[in-house]
Amino acid sequence: MTFPRPGRALQYAALAAVVLVADLPLLWIVSTAVKPDEEIISYPPTFFPHTFTLDNFRTLFEISSFGTYLVNSLIVAACSTLAVVVLGLCAAYALVRFRIPGLRWVGELSLFAYLVPPILVLVPVSQLVARFGLANNLAALVVIYTATLLPFALWTLRSCFHGLTVELEDAAMVDGCTRFGAFVRVVLPQSVPGVVATAVFAFNAAWSEYLFASTLMADPEKLTLSPGLSLLMDQTSVYSWGVLMAAALIVVAPVLMLFVLVQKFLVGGIGQGAVK
């Protein structure tokens, strides 16, 4: 039986400590969400629940419109992710394969747009939304999220396309494919890791966004999960930490499962995005 070298053992111990510190809040959320209120406020606190209950989840949907928030977030995040990926694919491919004067500078400027803090454009964006009659309309959030996330998708997919050889596309077009046909049949299959990585990050950003959703959606029926979660704190006066942790778990769980399911593509996409 072989044992790891002392240096390697210290590395594993440090890695385990980092993982524990990073994941402990999530584990505490899960533990608190399935405890009754009496056990949550008891002293000394318990990490593993003595009494397992799902009453906090049932109470959550009884005292709030959390189901509506969940559906709204799913619609906005899915539509935003689809728009970001489709537009990002087309724009990144055009930047890499076509030599159009001034097109490169458009790509450079998009990066600066991504670096602008959203709080700086909140007031003018709110004025534009009101002028176009899109207040309390989920379509406004889809447009805003698409505009703010598109520069990230553009640069990630641009780096991904830079790592693909152009000879396969030329061979496909010699065999009779159009430029679009070569893009669909040759480029996209090779770009799956990068596309998946871009989609996951875009979905996560749209799913958890708070600033624009809380400012532009005044109608409770149009709220998404993040502002709905903050509203829940007022509704329960935070006397029921179990209900609050149940809501937090519902917010985190879909994104966490998505990351686990596409982990292989995610790592590959990040690696491709680093290729210039």
N, C-alpha and C positions, 0 to 999 in steps of 0.2 A: 504493500500500500504506500503510495507516494503522497507527500504533504507539500503544499505550496511553500515557496521560499518566503522568508520573513518579509521581504519587501512587497511581494505580491499579496501576502496575507494582509498587510497594512492597507494596501490599495483597496482590497475587497471590504475591509472593515470601514474605511472612509466612505466608500461607495454606499455601503449598507446604511451608514449613519445619515448620509445626505438623502437617500431614498426615504428613510424613516421620518426625517424632519419634514420633507416635502409632502409626504402622504399622510402624516398624522392628522392634520386638520380634516382631510376627507374621511378618514376612518372615524374620526369623532363625530362628523356629521351623520354618517351611517348609523353609528351607535346611538346617538341622541334621537334620531328620527324614529327608531323602533322602541323607545322607552316610554312608559307612562310619565305624566308630569310629576307624580309623587317621587319617582325614582330620580328624575332629572334634577330636582331641587334638593335632594337629600344630601347629607354630608356624613362621611366623606363621599366624593363622587365615585361612580363605578364606570369602568370602561366597557365591560361586557354587560349587556342588560340582564338583570335578574328575571324580569318579566317582559317577554316579547309581545309587542302589540303593533297593529297597523291602524289603530284609531286615529293617529295623527294625520295620515293620508286621507282618510275619510272626512275628518273634520276640515281639512284644508279645502276640499272641493265643496263642502257645505257652506262655509262662511265667506267664500270668495268666488270670483269668476276665473279661477285658475285654469280651468279647462279652456276657456276662451283665450286667455293669454298664451297658453301652450299652442293652440291652433294658429293664432296670429303669428307667433314667432316661427313656427314651422313654415307657414306660407311665405313670410318675408325672407327667411334665411334660404329656403329652397329656390325661390325666384331670383334672389340676388346672386346666389352661387351660380346658377345656370347662366345668368346674363354675364357675370364676370368671366366665367370660363370660356363661353362662346366668343365674346368680344376680345378677351385676352388672347385666345388662340389666333384669331384672325389678325389682330394688330401685331402680335409678336412675330408671326410668320412673315407678314409684310415687311417688318423692320429688318429681319434677318435675310430674306431672299431677294427683295427688290431694292434696287438702287435708285431711289427717287430723291431729287434735291430737296433738302430741308427736312426729310422724314426722320433722319437720325436725331435732329435737334428736338423734334416733337417728343421722341422717346426720352431724351435727356430732361426736358422740361417736366415730363410726367413724374419723374422721380422727385423733383422739387415740390410738386403738388402733393405728393404722398407725405412729405416731411412737414407740411403745415399742420399744426395742432387743430383738431376739429373745433375746439372752443372758439378759435379766432373767426371762424366762418359761420358760427351758429346764428348770429343776428341776420346777416344778409341772406343766408339760406332760409331762415324762417320767413323773411319778407317775401322772397320769391315763391315759397310754398303758399303763403296766404294770397299772393297776387294771382297765382294760377288756380286758386280754388282747390288745393290739394290738402288743406288742413284736415286732420282726422281721417286721412286716407292712407291705407297701407302702401299704395302705389308710390307715395312720396318717399317712404322709407326705402323701398326697393331701388328707386332712382338714386337716392343719396348714397346708399351702401354700395351700389354698383360703381358710382363715380369715385368714391373714396377708396375702394378696394382694387379698382382696375389698374392703377399704376403698379401695385404689388404683383398682380397677376402678369402684367406685361413684362416686368423685369425677370420674374421667375421663369416664365415660359420662353422668353427671349434667350436666356442663358441655356435653357434646355435645348432649344433648336440649334444653338451654336454648336452643340456637341454632336449633332447628327450630320452624317455625310450626305452631300448633295448628289452623289453619283447614283444612288438608288432611285431618287426622284427623276433624274435625267433618263435612266433606263426605263422607268415606267412610262414616261412621256414618249420615248422612242417606240415603245410597244403599243402606243395608241391611247394612253391615258391623257386626259386633260390635266391642266395644272391643279384644278380642284380634285380630280380623281386621284392624282398622285398624292395630294395632301391627305385625303381621307384614307387611302389604301396603304400608303407607305409611311407618311410622317406620323399620323396619329397613333398607330400601333406601337411605334417606337417611343412615343411621348407619354404613354400611359402613366408611368410613375410621377412624372412632373405634373401632369394634369390632375391626378388624384391628390397630390400634395397641395397644389394650388386650391383645389376645390375644398379640401378639408379646412385649410386655414381661412378661406373666405367664409365658409359656413360657420365656423367657430366665431369669427369676428361679428358676423351679422346676427348670430343667435344670441350673443351676450351683450350687444351694444345697448348703452343706456342713455347717452346724452341726447341724441336726436329723437329717440323714441319717447322719452319722458317729456321733451319740450314740445314736440309737434302733435302728439296724440293726447288730446285733452279728454276725449270720449273714453270712458272706462271699457267700453266694448271693443276699442281699437288698441288697447294697450298690449305690449309684448311682455315677455317674462321678466326682464330686468326691472323695468319700472313697476310692474305688477308685484314683484317681490318686495320692493321698498314700500309700496302701498299696503302690503300685507302686514308689515311691521306696525303701521298705524292702526290697522283694523284689529289686531290682536293685542295691542299695547305691549307686545313682547312678553306677555305673561306666559304664553305657551311656546316655549323654546322647541318643543317637539314638533309643533306645526310648522314653525319657521324652518327647522332643519329638514323636515320632510319636503318643503317647497324647494329648499336649496339642493337637495338630492335630486329632485326631478329636473332641475335646471342643469345640473352637472352631468347626470347619467347619460343622456343621449350623446353628448359630445365625447365623453369618455369611451363609450362603446364604439363610437365611430373611429376614434383613434386606434383602439385595439384591433378592430376589423381590418383597417387599411394600413397597419403598422409597416408591413413589408413594402408597400408602394410608397409610403410616406418617407421612409429612410432612403429609398432609391431616388425619389423625386428631389429630396434635399441635396443628395450627392450630384444629381444631374444639374441642379440649379447652381452649383458651385463651379461648373465647367464654363470656361470662357472660350 
